[in-house]
Amino acid sequence: MEFASLSLYNQAIILFAALALFMSFIMLAQARMMPLIFTFAWQGLLLTAVSVLVAITSGHPELHISAAITFCLKVVVIPWLLYRLSVKLNMQYDAEAMTHPTLLLLGGVALVIFSYHVSQSIVHLSGLATRNTIAVSMAIELLGMLLMIARKSAVAQVIGFMSMESGIFFAAVVSTYGMPLIVELGLAFDILVASILFGVFFFHLKDSFGSLNVGQFNRLSEANQTMPTADAAEPRPGEHA
């Protein structure tokens, strides 16, 4: 079916899905911390707009509550917490050295193609007009996972985890008109608590190791394994050096 022949509702949903997927690619390619946080907030704003659009069109007023929760958490609260953490930890202007960024983006494109291939069987079983967005939501989840794997900064890995949850939320809203409200409230509370705990965890890592680079922790562990112990290094009394 051609894009021009779809209804305005379906065209808007596909447009928002494409923009959300584009935001995932921007986060994947972004090396600086502040633009990464702002891009995550823009993706949350797109999810809020999708929830409002589905609520108005489908006649499910409870989705307005989901949109309000999404806006408060993913557009205001969590980006603000990450911003404050970055400022307190002096990371707001840091740029992470990314190895092979072109291959990373090509891997993201491969994940999008894989998502469309896997979702073909699900698409034929779905009777909703917005069933083609299932592949996009799956791609957002996989790109968030790739962001967690490829980046060494702990803050970037947390943003990748939150982006994966955004893909799940997008699939729930568009494909099934949202999860039960009690489930969404519990999930929102879990995300809020997790973001606060991550902030405390970041401060402990910064105080203990002086950095939030996960790659340095691995090198520190390897150095401790190869370092001789004090007993082995010093000769015992009566023994020749």
N, C-alpha and C positions, 0 to 999 in steps of 0.2 A: 504494500500500500504506500502511495506517495505521500510525502510530508504535507503537501499543499491540500490534499483531499481529506486530511484529518480535521477533527473539530478543533476549535480554539483551545479547549481544555487539554486535549492530547498534545497539541503543539506546544503549549506552555509547559506541560510536564516534561516532555522530551527536551525542551530548551533548558529547563532548570536542571535536569539530569546531566546534560552535556556540560553545563557550567560547573556543577559539583564535581564531575569527573576531571574537568580542567583544573579546578582548584587542587585536586589530589596530585596532579602532575606538577603544579607549581610548588607544592610542599615538598615533593620528591626532589625537585631541582634546586630548591632554595637552600643556600648555605648559611645565611645569617639568621640569627635567632628572632629578631623583631619582625621581619617580614614573614617568617614562618608562623609566628603566633597570629599575626593579622590575617594571613591567608586562612588559617583554621577558623577564625572568627567569621570571615566571609562565607566559608562553607556552611557554618552553622546558620548564618542568615538565610542562605539559600534553602536549607532544610526547613527553616521557619516559614518561608514563603510557600514552599510546597505543601506544608501542613495546612496553612490557611486556605490555599487554593482547593485542596481536596475536601476540606471541611465545608467550604461554601458550595462546591459543586455536588458533592455526594450526599449532603444533608446529614452529616455526622457532627453535631455541635461539640462533642467531647474532644474533637481534634483541635479545637481552639485552645483547650487547656494544654494539650500536647505541644502546640505551637508556642504557647507562653512559657512552658517549662524549657523547651529547646532554646528559646531566645534568651531566657535568664541565665541558663547554664553555659551554653556554647557560644553565645555572642557577648555576654557581659561578664559573668562570674569567673569561669575557667580561664578565658583569655586575660582577664584582669589579674587573677592569681599568678598565672605564668609570667605576665609582664612584671609584676612586683617581685617575683622570685628572681627573674633575670636581672633586674636593676640591683637588688640587694646582693646578688652574687657576682655583679659586674660582668654579666654575659650579654648585655643588650647590643653590644657592637661586635661581638665575636663572630668570626666566620670559620666554619668548620671546613677543614681540608678534605675535599671529596675526591676519592680515587675513581677514575674512569666514569665521569658523570654522563657521558654519551651512552655508554653501555648500560648505565642504570636506567636511563630514559627508554632505551630500546627494550630493556627487560620489562618496564612498565607497559609498553605497547604490546609486548607478547602476552602479558597477563590480561590485558583487555581483550585481545583476540581469543585467548583461552576461555575467558568468562562468557563471551558470546557463543563459543562452541559448546560449552558445558550446559548453558541455559537453554539450548534448543529444545531439549526434551521437556523442560519445565514450561516453556512458552506454549507448547502445543496443548498442555493440560490446563492452562489458565484460560478463563473466559473473560477476563477483564480487558478493557481497551488499553490499559497501561502496562500490559504484561511485558512489553519489550524493555522496560526499565529494570527488569530483574537482573539482566546482564550488567547494567551500569552499577547497580548496588553491589553486586558481587565483585566487580572490578575495583570499586572504591575500597572494599574490605581487603582485597589482595594488595592494592597499592599501599594501604596503611600498614599491612604486614611487611611489605618490602621496605617501607620507610623505617620500621623498627629494626630490620635486619641490617640495612645499609648504613645507618647513622650510628655514630659512636657516642654522641651526646645523650645523656639520660633524659634531658628535657625534650629533645626531638623524638626520642623513643616513646615518651608519654603522649606526645601529640599524635604519633602514629597509632597508638592504642586507641585514643579518642576518635581518630578518623575511622578506624575499623568499626567502632560502635555507631558512627554516623551512617555508614553503609547499611548496617542492620536496621537502623531506624528508618532510613529512606525506603528500604524494601518493605518494611512493615506498613508504612503509611500509604505508599502508592499501590501496593499489590493487595493488601488486605484491609485497607482503611483503618490502620492502626491497631496496636495491641490493646488489651484491656487497660483501663485507666489505672487500676491498682498496680498492675505490672509496670507501667510507665513511671508511676510515682516511686515505686521501689527501686527501679533501675536508675532514675534520676538521683535519688538519695545515695545510692551506691557510688555513682560517678562523682558526686560532690565530695563524699567522704574519701574516695580514692584520690581525688585531686589534692585534698588537704594533707593526706598521708604522704603523697608523693613530695609535697613541698617540705615536710619535715624530713623526709628521707634525703632530699637534695642537700639540705643544710648539714646533715650529718656527714654526707659524703664529702662535701666541700671542706668541712672542718677536719675530717680525718685524713683525706688524701690530697686536698688542695686543688682538686679538679673534678669535673663531672664527665670526663672522657672515659668511657668504659674500656676502650682499648688500652689505656694506661694501667687499669686494674689487672688485666691479663699479663702485661709485661712485668708488673710488680710481683704477681704470683710466681711467674717463671724465675724471676731473680731470687726470690726467697727459696725456691727449690734447689737452685744451683749454688747458693751461698753456703760455704762450709760452716758447720757449727763451731761454737767456741771451744767445746771439749776436743773436737777433732783438730782444730787449728793449733792449740797450745799443747806442748808436750807435757806429759805427766811427770811428777817428781821421780827422779831415778832413771828416766829415759833420756836418751840422747836426741837432740833436735835433728 
